[in-house]
Amino acid sequence: MEIANKKDLTEVTGELFGLKIQASESRGDLFSASRKVQVLLYANNVNYDKSSVLILNAGTAQSLEFSFQGNSEVQAVLVDAGTQEQLDSVRATKSNMRDLGGLF
């Protein structure tokens, strides 16, 4: 399991940002075929939000959208919902540039 769009999160325009969670291909064992995961959000080392529990099957992807909730930088941590083992993480940074909505 990994967060597949890390490069897109370096300078996010606007108050919302999206995460794409990608499950790796099955290795033939039951544990890798399906896994329950959750995304935890931290700002200033304080947990301020979390996703619902997602069930991802091998080779599939799931997109989620979150709000910065007034924070300029957020740490998104992908964890196994059962064990709370950290699977991946990324830092999303809010850009100071305004969204020009295709004006150029």
C-alpha positions as CSV (number, residue, x, y, z in Angstrom):
1,M,0.0,0.0,0.0
2,E,1.2,3.5,-0.8
3,I,0.2,7.0,-1.4
4,A,0.6,7.3,-5.2
5,N,0.3,11.0,-5.8
6,K,3.0,12.4,-3.5
7,K,4.5,14.8,-6.1
8,D,1.0,16.5,-6.5
9,L,1.0,17.4,-2.8
10,T,4.1,19.6,-2.6
11,E,2.2,22.8,-3.5
12,V,-1.5,22.4,-3.3
13,T,-3.7,25.3,-4.5
14,G,-6.8,25.9,-2.5
15,E,-8.2,24.5,0.8
16,L,-8.8,20.9,-0.4
17,F,-6.3,18.2,-1.4
18,G,-6.6,14.7,-2.7
19,L,-4.8,11.5,-1.8
20,K,-4.7,8.4,-4.1
21,I,-4.1,5.2,-2.2
22,Q,-2.7,2.4,-4.4
23,A,-2.7,-1.2,-3.3
24,S,0.1,-3.3,-4.7
25,E,-0.5,-6.4,-6.7
26,S,-1.3,-9.6,-4.8
27,R,1.7,-11.8,-3.8
28,G,-0.6,-14.8,-3.5
29,D,-1.1,-14.7,0.3
30,L,-4.5,-13.8,1.9
31,F,-3.1,-10.7,3.8
32,S,-1.9,-8.9,0.6
33,A,-5.1,-9.8,-1.3
34,S,-7.3,-7.4,0.8
35,R,-6.4,-4.9,3.5
36,K,-8.3,-2.4,5.7
37,V,-6.6,0.9,5.8
38,Q,-7.2,4.4,7.2
39,V,-5.6,7.8,6.6
40,L,-4.8,10.0,9.7
41,L,-4.1,13.7,9.3
42,Y,-1.8,15.7,11.5
43,A,-1.0,19.4,11.7
44,N,1.6,20.6,14.2
45,N,2.0,17.0,15.4
46,V,-1.7,16.9,16.5
47,N,-4.2,14.5,14.9
48,Y,-7.1,16.6,13.6
49,D,-8.9,14.3,11.1
50,K,-9.1,10.8,9.8
51,S,-10.8,8.9,7.0
52,S,-13.3,6.2,7.4
53,V,-11.8,2.6,7.1
54,L,-11.3,1.6,3.5
55,I,-11.0,-2.0,2.2
56,L,-8.5,-2.2,-0.7
57,N,-8.1,-5.2,-2.8
58,A,-4.8,-6.0,-4.5
59,G,-4.1,-3.9,-7.6
60,T,-6.8,-1.3,-6.9
61,A,-6.7,2.4,-6.0
62,Q,-9.0,4.7,-4.0
63,S,-9.1,8.5,-4.1
64,L,-9.9,10.5,-1.0
65,E,-10.3,14.3,-0.5
66,F,-9.4,16.2,2.6
67,S,-9.4,19.8,3.8
68,F,-6.4,21.7,5.2
69,Q,-8.8,23.2,7.8
70,G,-6.8,26.4,7.9
71,N,-3.4,24.7,8.2
72,S,-0.6,25.5,5.8
73,E,1.0,22.0,6.1
74,V,-0.5,18.6,6.9
75,Q,1.1,15.2,7.4
76,A,-1.1,12.4,6.0
77,V,-0.3,9.0,7.4
78,L,-1.6,5.7,5.8
79,V,-2.1,3.0,8.5
80,D,-3.4,-0.5,8.7
81,A,-6.8,-0.1,10.3
82,G,-6.3,-3.3,12.5
83,T,-2.8,-3.0,13.7
84,Q,-2.2,0.8,13.3
85,E,1.1,0.0,11.5
86,Q,2.2,2.9,9.4
87,L,2.3,1.9,5.7
88,D,3.2,5.3,4.1
89,S,3.1,9.0,4.7
90,V,3.3,12.3,2.9
91,R,3.5,16.0,3.7
92,A,0.9,18.2,1.9
93,T,1.8,21.8,1.7
94,K,-0.7,24.6,0.8
95,S,0.6,26.9,-1.9
96,N,0.4,30.7,-1.3
97,M,-0.5,31.1,-5.0
98,R,-4.1,31.8,-5.7
99,D,-6.1,29.5,-8.0
100,L,-6.7,31.5,-11.1
101,G,-9.2,29.0,-12.5
102,G,-7.8,28.9,-16.0
103,L,-7.7,32.6,-16.5
104,F,-4.4,32.3,-18.4
